[in-house]
Amino acid sequence: MKTKTPIKLPLTDFEKQNLKKSKVKIIEIINYSVDELEVILNASFDRAREIFALVEFQTVPSIGIKFAEDLVFMGYYSLDELKEKNGATLTDEYEQKKGFRTDPCVEDQFRLAVYYANTKDLTKTWWNFTDERKKSRLENGYPKNRPKKA
């Protein structure tokens, strides 16, 4: 799968060595199952699943490592898990879990991730969802229990 920017991963030296020994490039990780990555990386299932997720999420246009890490923080490990989700609701849950308000562009990224999970449309980026977010929040607002701290 082609991406516009290089995939970034927080790999240990040991994991990098194992990828190199197996002749697997970072972008190729997406072609392996989590079970296969577990063997290639000599890592736990949970670590292999996290690495796979970080790569898969960065295949979404304009999504980088930081937001990929946010999705894993939220407990998501594949785009398929996002298909039936709602970007605004994910943002509300994210803010609750973090304990503070987040930049509005984070909601645009959640909206894009859900959209991409459902369509695989490579033509949209997170800023294509700004107007949708603004309109939705104007009509529906934010939850009453939204964190006060920015």
Secondary structure, 3 states (H helix, E strand, C coil): CCCCCCCCCCCCHHHHHHHHHCCCCHHHHHHCCHHHHHHHHCCCHHHHHHHHHHHHHCCCCCCCHHHHHHHHHCCCCCHHHHCCCCHHHHHHHHHHHHCCCCCHHHHHHHHHHHHHHHHCCCCCCHHHHHHHHHHHHHHHCCCCCCCCCC
